[in-house]
Amino acid sequence: MAREPGPSVRLRLTLSYAGFLLVAGALLLAVVWVFLLRYVPESVIVDVGLRRPGSPGQFVPNRSDLERAFVPRAAWAMLFLLVFGLLGGWVLAGRMLAPMTRITDATRRAADGSLSHRVRLPGRQDEFRELADAFDVMLARLEAQVEEQRRFAANASHELRTPLATTQAMLEVTRQDPERDTAEVLDRLHAVNARAIDLTEALLLLSRADRGAFSREHVDLSLVAEEAAETLLPLADGRGVDVRVGGDAAPAVGSHALLLQLATNLVHNAVVHNLPQGGTVQVSTGVRGEDVVLTVENTGEPLDPRLVPTLVEPFQRGERTHGEHAGVGLGLAIVRSIAEAHHGTVALAAGPDGGLRVTVRLPAA
């Protein structure tokens, strides 16, 4: 916003230092005046008690004599304090405000789009260093978020482009070959369109979770887990996967819809990426300390430990099952975003005999 020009902080500090020094000098001179000169008599005193005959009396200066000698020198002393206060205050204010200059430069670079710059203010801890450290932490988080948003936008653009390009190619082939089986083309177009819709809805849900735009209420994670498992029971039966739900009540505070989506994504992921037949999914809930815990563990093929931490990144599918329920690569990314929006965490670990164990911790109600 536009502001009218005003005196700099350095100038105001300089004037403050000089004014304080003048006030201190004036008080010191006032003390001298009040407590010393007040005891000096106004009249002239001549001491004649001990003088020798014929010698003049001893002269003792009175208050007026001392005033004539004291006032000019006091004025020069005040002038010296003024000059000294201005020069010294200007230097001291410059040294004190030097860290602010570095912070201001970093702020301007960040405003121009350079988030990689850091203040890195040296010296011992004080208010300026605390401000600089907090600013560096903010820049680091902003840089990480911007980079993540850029990577996510690039991946999302690529993922959305694929079904659109596929649809366009299929329409071109159909137009050039009128005798082609229309029913087959419609089925393929329907599948591609459904995938694009699923991807768009997942992106919207992920954006909603990242913004934290939801109302909060009391939610029992154990009931949410049972609801998610019941919803996906037909899918599990069709794939020969046994879903088991157990545990204690897990009261939390948050969005029922988002937490249900979190549990549904975890159970869906566990069912789809399981053994071809005879696999199991174990869903458990409970309270641990001040947190409630939702754990989903499934059997499956052994996973590379280096791959596991990347599964919560958007569009990182890893060794994923393809087909009707392959997903769009956002399931665990949505789980992490929903958990973080509820001030929780998500931990992934590869099972010793294969499969994946996902543990979600949320603050207890």
C-alpha positions in Angstrom: 0.0 0.0 0.0 1.1 3.6 -0.7 2.3 5.5 2.3 3.4 9.1 2.8 7.2 9.4 3.4 8.3 9.8 7.0 11.4 9.9 9.1 13.4 6.7 9.2 13.6 4.6 12.3 17.4 5.3 12.4 16.7 9.1 12.6 14.0 8.6 15.2 16.3 6.5 17.3 19.1 9.0 16.9 16.9 11.8 18.1 15.7 9.7 21.0 19.3 8.9 22.0 20.3 12.6 21.8 17.2 13.7 23.6 17.7 11.2 26.4 21.3 12.4 26.7 20.3 16.0 26.9 17.7 15.3 29.5 20.2 13.3 31.6 22.7 16.2 31.3 20.1 18.7 32.3 19.1 16.7 35.3 22.7 16.4 36.4 23.2 20.2 36.1 19.9 20.7 37.9 21.2 18.5 40.8 24.4 20.6 40.9 22.3 23.8 41.0 19.8 22.7 43.6 22.1 20.9 46.0 25.2 23.0 45.7 24.5 26.6 44.6 21.5 26.9 46.9 23.9 26.9 49.9 26.0 29.7 48.5 25.0 33.1 50.0 23.8 36.0 47.8 25.9 38.7 49.6 29.7 39.2 49.4 31.6 37.8 52.3 34.9 39.2 53.5 36.8 37.2 56.0 38.7 39.6 58.4 39.0 37.4 61.4 42.6 36.2 60.8 44.1 38.8 58.6 47.2 40.7 59.6 47.0 44.4 60.3 47.1 46.4 57.1 46.3 43.4 54.8 43.0 43.3 52.8 40.2 40.9 53.8 39.8 37.5 52.1 37.3 37.6 49.3 34.7 34.7 49.1 32.6 34.5 45.9 28.8 34.7 46.2 26.0 32.9 44.2 26.0 35.5 41.4 29.7 35.1 40.9 29.3 31.3 40.6 26.4 31.7 38.3 28.4 33.8 35.9 31.1 31.2 35.9 28.9 28.1 35.8 26.1 29.0 33.2 28.4 29.5 30.1 30.3 26.3 30.8 27.0 24.4 31.4 25.7 25.7 28.1 28.8 24.5 26.3 28.5 21.2 28.0 24.9 20.8 26.9 25.9 21.7 23.3 28.6 19.1 23.4 26.1 16.5 24.7 23.7 17.4 21.9 26.4 16.9 19.2 27.8 13.8 20.9 24.3 12.4 21.3 23.4 12.9 17.6 26.7 11.5 16.2 26.8 8.6 18.7 23.1 7.9 18.4 23.3 7.8 14.6 26.2 5.2 14.8 24.5 3.1 17.5 21.2 3.1 15.7 22.9 2.0 12.5 24.6 -0.9 14.2 21.4 -1.9 16.0 19.3 -1.8 12.9 21.8 -3.6 10.6 20.0 -6.9 11.1 16.8 -5.3 10.0 18.4 -4.3 6.7 19.3 -7.9 6.0 15.8 -9.1 6.9 14.3 -6.4 4.6 16.6 -7.4 1.7 15.5 -11.0 2.2 11.9 -10.0 2.3 12.2 -8.0 -1.0 13.9 -11.0 -2.7 11.1 -13.3 -1.5 8.5 -10.8 -2.8 10.3 -10.9 -6.2 9.9 -14.7 -6.2 13.3 -15.8 -4.9 12.4 -18.1 -2.0 15.8 -19.8 -1.8 17.5 -16.8 -0.1 18.0 -17.0 3.7 18.9 -14.3 6.2 21.2 -16.6 8.3 21.9 -13.8 10.8 25.0 -14.6 12.9 25.5 -13.8 16.5 23.9 -14.8 19.8 20.2 -15.2 20.3 18.2 -12.0 20.7 15.0 -10.5 19.3 16.5 -9.8 15.8 18.0 -13.3 15.6 14.7 -14.8 16.6 12.9 -12.9 14.0 15.5 -13.8 11.3 15.3 -17.5 12.3 11.5 -17.5 12.1 11.7 -15.8 8.7 14.2 -18.4 7.4 11.8 -21.2 8.6 8.9 -19.5 6.9 10.9 -19.1 3.6 11.9 -22.8 3.8 8.3 -23.9 4.2 7.1 -21.6 1.5 9.8 -22.9 -0.9 8.9 -26.5 -0.1 5.2 -25.8 -0.6 5.7 -23.9 -3.8 7.9 -26.7 -5.2 5.3 -29.3 -4.1 2.6 -27.3 -5.8 4.6 -26.9 -9.0 5.3 -30.7 -9.0 1.7 -31.5 -8.2 0.4 -29.1 -11.0 2.8 -30.7 -13.5 1.7 -34.2 -12.5 -2.0 -33.3 -12.5 -1.7 -31.7 -15.9 0.0 -34.8 -17.2 -2.6 -37.1 -15.6 -5.5 -35.1 -16.9 -4.0 -34.8 -20.4 -3.8 -38.6 -20.8 -7.6 -39.4 -20.7 -8.3 -36.3 -22.8 -5.8 -37.3 -25.4 -7.1 -40.9 -25.4 -10.6 -39.7 -25.9 -9.6 -37.5 -28.8 -7.6 -40.3 -30.4 -10.6 -42.7 -30.1 -13.0 -40.2 -31.6 -10.6 -39.6 -34.5 -10.3 -43.3 -35.2 -14.1 -43.7 -35.0 -14.6 -40.8 -37.4 -12.2 -42.2 -39.9 -13.6 -45.7 -39.6 -17.4 -45.4 -39.6 -17.8 -49.2 -39.6 -16.1 -49.6 -36.3 -18.0 -51.2 -33.5 -19.7 -48.3 -31.8 -20.5 -50.2 -28.6 -16.9 -51.0 -28.0 -15.9 -47.4 -28.5 -18.6 -46.2 -26.2 -17.4 -48.6 -23.5 -13.9 -47.4 -23.8 -14.9 -43.8 -23.8 -17.0 -44.4 -20.7 -14.1 -45.9 -18.9 -11.7 -43.1 -19.9 -14.3 -40.5 -18.9 -14.9 -42.2 -15.5 -11.2 -42.1 -14.8 -11.0 -38.4 -15.7 -14.0 -37.7 -13.3 -12.4 -39.7 -10.5 -9.1 -37.8 -11.0 -10.9 -34.5 -10.9 -12.9 -35.3 -7.8 -9.7 -36.6 -6.1 -7.9 -33.3 -6.9 -10.8 -31.3 -5.5 -10.9 -33.4 -2.4 -7.1 -33.0 -2.0 -7.4 -29.2 -2.4 -10.2 -29.1 0.1 -8.2 -31.0 2.7 -5.1 -28.8 2.1 -7.1 -25.6 2.7 -8.7 -27.0 5.9 -12.1 -25.8 4.6 -14.4 -28.0 6.7 -16.5 -27.9 9.8 -15.4 -30.0 12.8 -17.5 -32.3 15.0 -17.0 -35.3 17.3 -16.2 -38.4 15.2 -15.5 -42.0 16.4 -12.9 -43.5 14.1 -14.0 -47.0 15.0 -17.4 -46.4 13.5 -15.8 -44.6 10.5 -13.6 -47.6 9.9 -16.5 -50.0 10.1 -18.5 -47.9 7.6 -15.6 -47.8 5.1 -15.1 -51.5 5.4 -18.8 -52.2 4.9 -18.8 -50.0 1.8 -15.9 -51.8 0.2 -17.0 -55.3 1.2 -18.3 -56.2 -2.3 -15.0 -55.2 -3.8 -13.1 -57.3 -1.3 -15.3 -60.3 -1.8 -14.9 -60.0 -5.6 -11.1 -60.1 -5.2 -11.1 -62.9 -2.5 -9.8 -60.6 0.3 -10.9 -61.0 3.9 -11.5 -57.6 5.6 -11.4 -57.7 9.4 -12.3 -54.7 11.6 -11.7 -54.5 15.3 -10.4 -52.3 18.1 -11.7 -49.9 20.6 -13.6 -46.6 20.3 -11.4 -43.8 19.0 -13.1 -40.4 19.6 -11.6 -37.5 17.5 -12.7 -34.1 16.3 -12.9 -33.3 12.7 -14.9 -33.7 9.5 -16.9 -36.9 9.3 -16.9 -36.9 5.5 -13.1 -36.3 5.2 -12.3 -38.9 7.9 -14.6 -41.4 6.1 -12.8 -40.7 2.9 -9.4 -41.2 4.7 -10.6 -44.6 6.0 -12.1 -45.6 2.7 -8.9 -44.7 0.8 -6.8 -46.8 3.2 -9.1 -49.9 3.0 -9.5 -49.5 -0.8 -5.7 -49.3 -1.2 -5.3 -52.4 1.1 -7.8 -54.4 -0.8 -6.6 -53.5 -4.3 -2.9 -54.0 -3.6 -3.2 -57.3 -2.0 -2.7 -61.0 -2.9 -4.6 -62.2 -6.0 -6.6 -64.6 -3.7 -6.7 -65.3 0.0 -5.4 -62.0 1.1 -6.4 -60.2 4.3 -6.9 -56.6 5.5 -6.7 -55.9 9.2 -8.3 -52.6 10.3 -7.9 -51.6 14.0 -8.6 -48.5 16.1 -7.7 -47.4 19.6 -6.4 -44.7 21.9 -2.7 -44.3 22.6 -1.8 -41.6 25.1 -3.3 -38.4 23.9 -3.9 -39.6 20.3 -6.4 -41.9 18.6 -4.9 -44.4 16.1 -6.3 -46.0 13.0 -4.2 -48.8 11.6 -4.8 -50.6 8.2 -2.5 -53.5 7.4 -2.7 -55.8 4.4 -0.9 -58.8 3.0 0.7 -58.6 -0.4 3.9 -58.7 -2.3 7.1 -57.5 -0.5 7.8 -53.8 -1.0 11.0 -52.0 -1.5 11.7 -50.1 1.8 13.0 -47.2 -0.4 9.6 -47.1 -2.2 7.4 -47.0 0.9 8.0 -43.3 2.0 7.2 -42.1 -1.6 3.7 -43.7 -1.7 2.1 -40.7 0.0 3.3 -38.4 -2.7 0.7 -37.5 -5.4 0.7 -39.8 -8.4 3.4 -42.1 -6.9 1.8 -45.4 -7.6 4.8 -47.6 -7.1 4.2 -51.3 -7.8 0.4 -50.8 -8.2 -2.3 -53.0 -9.6 -3.7 -51.8 -12.9 -7.2 -52.3 -14.1 -10.7 -51.3 -13.1 -9.8 -50.3 -9.5 -6.2 -49.1 -10.2 -7.0 -45.6 -8.9 -5.5 -42.3 -9.9 -2.4 -42.3 -7.7 -3.9 -39.9 -5.1 -5.3 -42.2 -2.5 -2.5 -42.1 0.1 -1.7 -38.4 -0.8 -5.3 -37.6 0.1 -4.9 -39.6 3.3 -1.9 -37.6 4.3 -3.5 -34.3 3.5 -6.7 -35.1 5.5 -4.6 -36.3 8.5 -2.4 -33.1 8.4 -5.6 -31.0 8.1 -6.7 -32.7 11.4 -3.3 -32.0 13.0 -2.4 -35.7 12.7 0.3 -37.8 11.1 0.6 -40.8 8.7 3.3 -43.5 9.0 3.9 -46.2 6.4 5.9 -49.3 7.0 6.5 -52.4 4.8 5.3 -55.7 6.4 7.9 -58.2 7.2 6.2 -60.8 5.0 4.9 -58.4 2.4 2.1 -55.8 2.2 1.9 -52.4 3.8 0.9 -51.1 7.3 -0.4 -47.6 7.4 -0.9 -45.9 10.8 -2.8 -42.7 11.2 -2.6 -40.7 14.5 -5.0 -37.9 15.3 -5.4 -35.9 18.5 -8.0 -37.4 20.7 -11.2 -35.6 21.4 
